């Protein structure tokens, strides 16, 4: 098991400090991130918590999955690696296709 956890079903009012305290009871926490929604600027309903060891992550997962925080029941699982995505192209052309008519190339 890796030492990064996905924490889902967060209440809007849950803070990174609250998560650090909650997970810190089960081992040393390296990092807590609650992503922001790009459009609204508000916290998304999930977080990533990185523990110092895989053992601490496993202990926290076992203890906190299904734990009630506020009015929400947390879902805690091992975080999956981020999938590689193609770079965003603002020009509207598809760089993967050489015969894209919008690119201005004639083949």
Secondary structure, DSSP 4 states (H G I P E B T S, - for coil): --SEEEEES--TT--HHHHHHHHHTTS-EEEEE-PBPTTT-SBPSEEEEEESSHHHHHHHHHHHTT-EETTEE-EEEEPPPPPP-PPP-TTS--TT-TT-GGGT---
